[in-house]
Amino acid sequence: MGNIEILKRGDLQMTSTDTGISHSEKAHGSKQVHFLQIWALPSVSRLPPKYYTRHFTDEEKKDTWVKIVAPAGAEGVIVEREAAGPAPVQSPLTLYATILSQGKSLNRPLEGKKGYIHVIQTSGYNEGKANGASVKVSSRGGEVLTLREGDGAYIFVGNKGNQFTVENDGERSAEILVFDLD
């Protein structure tokens, strides 16, 4: 049996599994767990397995973009198991997170060729139409798109560096991820 780690709200676990690992997830206690599992293809194959944990509080993410994942070797990315700052990934992917308060808006430039935005479902499991938090996503001269909890959309803003705006138009805070992809 390997290491056991208990993850809490705001924790990020990055596992690179290229040459193979044994891995499992289990709820600690009787409560159900709600988390996102995200996969990214590495730029280089046959790398040895690596494992990183990062911790980001709700307060750190409140009404600002926090870089939580970035390419290994990028400025400010520490390649240690537990460290501050974004977790290193072997992909052309930078991941930002925010908890956007009601009535607030944030701009986000895309450095890559495209992006993906996802509104995290924090109001609990729901089989029906998305509810909970609501945000509007727009770019200069582009259409306005409304996303609810659990919704996601690809973002194409034209040239690198062009930005889009996310506005919380709902009745509660919205937890949002933005994937900046090359």
C-alpha positions as a printed NumPy array, in Angstrom:
array([[  0.   ,   0.   ,   0.   ],
       [  1.307,   3.457,  -0.907],
       [  0.709,   6.876,   0.557],
       [ -2.704,   8.015,   1.736],
       [ -3.566,  11.681,   1.506],
       [ -6.759,  13.411,   2.597],
       [ -7.696,  16.26 ,   0.279],
       [ -9.887,  19.117,   1.426],
       [-11.737,  21.939,  -0.313],
       [ -9.327,  23.966,  -2.428],
       [ -6.703,  21.217,  -2.64 ],
       [ -5.288,  20.27 ,  -6.012],
       [ -3.615,  16.933,  -6.634],
       [ -1.565,  16.577,  -9.83 ],
       [ -0.506,  13.104, -10.851],
       [  1.639,  12.379, -13.894],
       [  1.096,   8.73 , -14.814],
       [  2.956,   8.38 , -18.102],
       [  4.799,   5.094, -17.471],
       [  2.078,   3.828, -15.115],
       [  0.888,   4.011, -11.518],
       [ -1.566,   2.283,  -9.223],
       [ -4.159,   4.762,  -7.99 ],
       [ -7.563,   4.895,  -6.293],
       [ -9.901,   7.461,  -4.74 ],
       [-12.205,   6.981,  -1.798],
       [-14.451,   9.252,   0.245],
       [-13.063,   9.8  ,   3.746],
       [-16.054,   9.181,   5.992],
       [-19.709,   8.765,   5.107],
       [-20.265,  11.974,   3.12 ],
       [-20.269,  11.96 ,  -0.668],
       [-17.36 ,  13.642,  -2.433],
       [-17.631,  16.091,  -5.32 ],
       [-14.44 ,  16.784,  -7.262],
       [-13.187,  17.36 , -10.791],
       [-10.833,  14.915, -12.467],
       [ -9.092,  16.567, -15.407],
       [ -6.788,  14.84 , -17.9  ],
       [ -4.183,  16.507, -20.116],
       [ -1.944,  14.88 , -22.72 ],
       [  1.753,  15.372, -21.974],
       [  4.029,  17.073, -24.506],
       [  6.712,  14.433, -23.884],
       [  5.977,  10.727, -23.518],
       [  7.532,   8.037, -21.299],
       [  8.137,  10.37 , -18.348],
       [  8.387,   8.79 , -14.89 ],
       [  5.341,   9.166, -12.639],
       [  5.216,  12.348, -10.522],
       [  2.856,  13.541,  -7.844],
       [  2.157,  17.085,  -6.613],
       [ -0.238,  18.664,  -4.129],
       [ -1.134,  22.332,  -3.948],
       [ -3.464,  24.205,  -1.608],
       [ -5.538,  27.249,  -2.641],
       [ -7.967,  28.866,  -0.226],
       [-11.301,  30.383,  -1.162],
       [ -9.978,  33.743,   0.058],
       [ -6.977,  33.549,  -2.346],
       [ -9.333,  32.948,  -5.282],
       [-11.992,  35.514,  -4.334],
       [-12.594,  37.924,  -7.239],
       [ -9.193,  37.339,  -8.846],
       [ -7.643,  34.816, -11.23 ],
       [ -5.216,  32.461,  -9.49 ],
       [ -2.865,  30.35 , -11.598],
       [ -3.227,  26.839, -10.155],
       [ -1.563,  24.735, -12.907],
       [  1.15 ,  25.77 , -15.371],
       [  3.72 ,  24.107, -17.637],
       [  6.794,  22.738, -15.861],
       [  9.658,  25.143, -16.465],
       [  7.417,  28.21 , -16.663],
       [  8.23 ,  31.167, -14.436],
       [  7.114,  30.651, -10.837],
       [  6.429,  26.911, -11.212],
       [  8.163,  24.895,  -8.5  ],
       [  8.752,  21.222,  -9.274],
       [  8.455,  19.842,  -5.741],
       [  5.804,  17.546,  -4.303],
       [  4.366,  20.192,  -1.946],
       [  5.113,  23.822,  -2.748],
       [  3.447,  27.171,  -3.225],
       [  2.154,  28.339,  -6.583],
       [  0.838,  26.41 ,  -9.562],
       [  1.269,  22.667,  -9.931],
       [  3.61 ,  21.724, -12.802],
       [  2.167,  19.934, -15.807],
       [  3.968,  18.486, -18.833],
       [  1.434,  20.024, -21.241],
       [  0.916,  23.421, -22.901],
       [ -1.843,  24.155, -20.391],
       [ -2.29 ,  26.917, -17.837],
       [ -5.264,  26.652, -15.509],
       [ -6.76 ,  29.605, -13.622],
       [ -9.408,  29.557, -10.883],
       [-11.604,  32.177,  -9.259],
       [-14.546,  32.418,  -6.92 ],
       [-16.391,  35.348,  -8.425],
       [-18.718,  37.253,  -6.09 ],
       [-22.238,  38.254,  -7.08 ],
       [-22.206,  41.318,  -9.354],
       [-18.417,  41.198,  -9.967],
       [-16.61 ,  40.749, -13.283],
       [-13.07 ,  39.785, -14.308],
       [-11.136,  40.044, -17.569],
       [ -8.859,  37.2  , -18.662],
       [ -6.459,  37.357, -21.613],
       [ -5.737,  34.1  , -23.418],
       [ -2.058,  33.476, -24.063],
       [ -2.729,  30.264, -25.98 ],
       [ -4.69 ,  29.622, -29.154],
       [ -7.915,  28.709, -27.365],
       [ -9.47 ,  28.345, -23.98 ],
       [-12.113,  26.469, -22.1  ],
       [-14.222,  27.845, -19.248],
       [-16.033,  25.682, -16.715],
       [-18.416,  26.779, -13.957],
       [-17.902,  24.335, -11.092],
       [-21.04 ,  22.794,  -9.659],
       [-20.974,  23.707,  -5.971],
       [-24.706,  23.484,  -5.185],
       [-24.749,  19.669,  -5.178],
       [-25.59 ,  16.925,  -7.64 ],
       [-28.382,  17.804, -10.044],
       [-29.755,  15.586, -12.839],
       [-31.919,  18.307, -14.352],
       [-31.267,  21.621, -16.009],
       [-28.236,  23.468, -14.609],
       [-29.018,  25.825, -11.743],
       [-27.054,  27.527,  -8.971],
       [-24.465,  30.131,  -9.967],
       [-24.763,  31.949, -13.301],
       [-22.121,  33.877, -15.282],
       [-22.016,  35.758, -18.568],
       [-18.952,  35.308, -20.786],
       [-18.192,  37.856, -23.506],
       [-15.349,  39.067, -25.674],
       [-14.904,  42.388, -27.389],
       [-17.283,  42.406, -30.337],
       [-18.354,  38.814, -29.642],
       [-21.507,  37.182, -28.456],
       [-22.525,  36.949, -24.806],
       [-22.888,  33.437, -23.457],
       [-24.618,  32.508, -20.18 ],
       [-23.196,  29.542, -18.258],
       [-24.68 ,  27.889, -15.168],
       [-23.114,  25.502, -12.657],
       [-21.753,  22.439, -14.43 ],
       [-21.664,  24.202, -17.825],
       [-18.536,  24.729, -19.896],
       [-17.634,  26.261, -23.238],
       [-14.657,  26.613, -25.55 ],
       [-13.381,  30.144, -25.997],
       [-11.822,  31.477, -29.185],
       [-10.899,  35.173, -28.916],
       [ -8.962,  35.511, -32.156],
       [ -5.348,  36.475, -31.541],
       [ -3.212,  35.5  , -28.563],
       [ -3.505,  38.057, -25.8  ],
       [ -7.086,  39.001, -26.669],
       [ -9.266,  38.878, -23.624],
       [-12.728,  37.894, -22.574],
       [-14.843,  38.977, -19.61 ],
       [-16.658,  36.838, -17.07 ],
       [-19.465,  38.546, -15.143],
       [-21.333,  36.961, -12.261],
       [-24.968,  37.82 , -12.981],
       [-26.393,  35.229, -10.593],
       [-27.544,  35.277,  -6.998],
       [-24.522,  33.519,  -5.464],
       [-20.749,  33.296,  -5.855],
       [-19.558,  31.324,  -8.894],
       [-16.493,  29.083,  -8.842],
       [-14.884,  29.144, -12.276],
       [-11.963,  27.457, -14.036],
       [-10.323,  28.772, -17.211],
       [ -8.026,  26.525, -19.236],
       [ -5.576,  28.497, -21.41 ],
       [ -4.464,  26.055, -24.128],
       [ -1.842,  26.278, -26.833]])
